Amino acid sequence: MQGVCLKLFVSEAQRHEDSLLYEWLLEQAKALGIRGGTAIRAMAGYGRHGRLHEEAFFELAGELPVEVEFLLGETEAGQLLDLLRRHQLRLCYAMTAAEYGITE
């Protein structure tokens, strides 16, 4: 199948509507009929502010990056991004063309 890979970047403790944001994103995508998504916790990373976050004893809990990734059609990606705008969520994202399927 042809579509896109949509990646959203959040902090592990970031919340929206009384839920962890990455869980909320997965639930909303499921409600839109998107067939699957994955939340991946990073070992280290930095964002637009340049502050490095990495797993270490002294790292503040909840500051590691989480990537929430979906393989989906362009229409579904647009619906999900529109939902984020309606909820006034300002999230960094990347969207690239993708071919995906199931091996036989």
N, C-alpha and C positions, 0 to 999 in steps of 0.2 A: 504494500500500500504506500501511497505517497501522502505526505503530510508535513507536519512540523514537529520539532522538539522545542517545547516551551519550558524554560527553566526560570524559577522564581527564587530569589535569595532573601532569607529572613534570618533573624537571630533565634536561637533555640528556645528562649524564654519569652519571646514576643507574643503578645496576646491580642485577640480580637473577639468581641462578643463572648467573654467568659471562657474562651477556649485558647489553647496554644495555637498560634497562627498557622503553623504547618498542618496541624490537625484540621483546623477550620478550612484551609485551602483544599485538602483532600476530600473532606465531606462535601464542600460546595461543588467540586468537580464531579463527584459521584452523583450528586443531585441533578447536575446538568446532563448526565448520561455519558460522561467521559469514562471509558472502560478501565482505566488504570492510571495510577500515579505513584510516585515514590518520593519519600522524604529521606535525604541522605545527610547525616551529621558530619561536618568537616573535622579534620584533625587540626587545621589551622587555616587562617585567611585574614584578609583585610579588605576594607571597603573604601568608599570615597573619602573618608576622613583620615585614612592612612594608618590607623592604629591596628597593630597586629594582634590577633586573638589566636591563642593556641592552647591546646589541652596541656595544662601544667598544674601543679599543686596550688599555685597562687592565683591562677586565672579565676576571675569572677564567674560564679555559676550563671549559666544561661547566656553567655556572650559568644559562644561558638556559632559559626555560620551553619545554616541548614539550607540545602538546595532541594527545592520541591520541583520534580520533573514530570512532564507529561509528554507522551507521543500521541498526537491527535490530528484531526483535520484542521485546516485553516479557519473554517467557520466556528468550530468548537473553541479554538484558541481565542478568536475574537469575542465569543460569548463570555469566556472566562475573564479576559482582560476588561471587558465592559462591566462585569460584576465587580471587579476590583475598583474600578473608577466610581461606580455607584456607591460603594462602601467607603469611598475616599481613602483608599489604601494606596500609599505611595511606595511601591516596591521596585527594586531593581529586577529586571528580567532580561533574558536573552531568548531569541527565537530564531531557529535555523531550519532550513529545509531538511527533511528526513525521509528515508525509506524504511519501512518497518513491516514486520510480519511474524509468522511463526514457522520455525523450521520443521521439516517433515522427515 
